Amino acid sequence: MIYKRSSALFAEAKKYIPGGVNSPVRAFKAVGGDPIFVKEAKGAYLYDEDGNRLIDYIASWGPMILGHAYKPVIDAIIDKAKKGTSFGMPTEIETELAKLAVSMVPNIDKIRFVNSGTEACMSAVRLARGYTGKDKIIKFAGCYHGHSDSFLIQAGSGAVTFGSPNSPGVTQGTAKDTLLAAYNNLDEVKTLVQANKGQIAAIIIEPVAGNMGCIVPTDSFIKGLRELCTAEGILLIFDEVMTGFRLGKGGAQEALGIDADIVTFGKVIGGGLPVGAFAAKTEIMNHLAPDGPVYQAGTLSGNPLAMSAGLAMLTELNTNPDIFDSLAKKTAFLHEGIGKALSKKGVPHQINRFGSMVSVHFTDEPVVDFASSAKGNNERFNTFFHGMLDQGIYLPPSAFESYFLNDALTYADLEETIAAVENLNL
Ligand SMILES: *Cc1c(COP(=O)(O)O)cnc(C)c1O
């Protein structure tokens, strides 16, 4: 494939935007080469600036679960835009989206909208601290909760891709309140809780991790976390920015059968516009300003365009919940096909999957946490990534990211993708 125009646009972008991108993982640093500049997208396909068509497995990192430029979402945005795009005053549509989200997700009574997953997780932790009167939090190595200071401690996603797990600019004072444990390791969490007894406000986790590849929690781990939190008066925060409205109407809480105390959202809930949210039972949410003392605000929070996109998206998912099953089946089909193709070549690999999230790791060992994910063969991953891209298949440009399937993908697309793996020389 030819990427002449993309490369020229990248060179120009680098003059004015740090690294040429507004979010680091887009820059292809991990896999080498220049990033692709997208011109437009429809359904399961991206069309780049050189006229190439790519089958998309990223879905804008999750939001476009029904495919790109999904008509009901686009129509809702256009209709709203004609009536004004921001007021700084309450609007009815905020309540409509809140009501729908609360009806779909178990265990939440109230929800506050923000503009990104980062803001949602940052605010959820502030609320947990304000509610419990405690300072420390526990997070898991390789989990990504956005780029706010407290979370840039062995974070996943772009933060590990670039080998700078502890970003300069995060003060020691902030870092000392973030305790780290390995994913799927309940004993480590218990040890931390004992050593910091009475000081921990919250444990925050990606209930199915998607920022170190896709990593599924063991039953005993996730149940054990819930029991431990209840016993110790610690709030369990499920960061469902990726899993919310993707693993089912009720997200990971429903899929795993675990109730969290605070849940954060992003990605799908905005239908492709910038929306994040955090939610909990009334008793906890009432601690937020203006009802309570925990401050949180946003000029563009609950923005009418963003709310209309989110409402159209969630309405589709709520009225057609078969979509989640259909997506999971497509993902299983892809998993099986890629697995067979790699086995036939004798390439050591692991494929992790949950619902419509899946990741391919070039290693012999089961991938259950950040350390095992990091053992993947990077050189082979890069060959795999570029070999697929050259055949028109757009996979995440980092071994630490999950694929996110969208419902516009057809079985013909999946077969084309599997055939592309068969063609690779790994
Ligand atoms: C993407 C992501 C975030 C951050 O969301 P942004 O909208 O990029 O700020 C937080 N948590 C998880 C699990 C994510 O996948």
The ligand as an SDF file (V2000), in Angstrom:
LIG
                    3D

 15 15  0  0  0  0  0  0  0  0999 V2000
   -9.3980    5.1580   27.4630 C   0  0  0  0  0  0  0  0  0  0  0  0
   -9.4230    4.8410   28.8930 C   0  0  0  0  0  0  0  0  0  0  0  0
   -9.3780    5.8370   29.8610 C   0  0  0  0  0  0  0  0  0  0  0  0
   -9.1390    7.2810   29.5370 C   0  0  0  0  0  0  0  0  0  0  0  0
  -10.1760    7.8210   28.7810 O   0  0  0  0  0  0  0  0  0  0  0  0
   -9.8790    9.1490   27.9150 P   0  0  0  0  0  0  0  0  0  0  0  0
  -11.2290    9.4720   27.3410 O   0  0  0  0  0  0  0  0  0  0  0  0
   -8.8500    8.7570   26.9160 O   0  0  0  0  0  0  0  0  0  0  0  0
   -9.4000   10.1830   28.8500 O   0  0  0  0  0  0  0  0  0  0  0  0
   -9.5270    5.4720   31.1820 C   0  0  0  0  0  0  0  0  0  0  0  0
   -9.6930    4.1970   31.5310 N   0  0  0  0  0  0  0  0  0  0  0  0
   -9.7390    3.2050   30.6230 C   0  0  0  0  0  0  0  0  0  0  0  0
   -9.9500    1.7970   31.0710 C   0  0  0  0  0  0  0  0  0  0  0  0
   -9.5790    3.4920   29.2830 C   0  0  0  0  0  0  0  0  0  0  0  0
   -9.5700    2.5130   28.3970 O   0  0  0  0  0  0  0  0  0  0  0  0
  1  2  1  0
  2  3  1  0
  2 14  2  0
  3  4  1  0
  3 10  2  0
  4  5  1  0
  5  6  1  0
  6  7  2  0
  6  8  1  0
  6  9  1  0
 10 11  1  0
 11 12  2  0
 12 13  1  0
 12 14  1  0
 14 15  1  0
M  END
$$$$
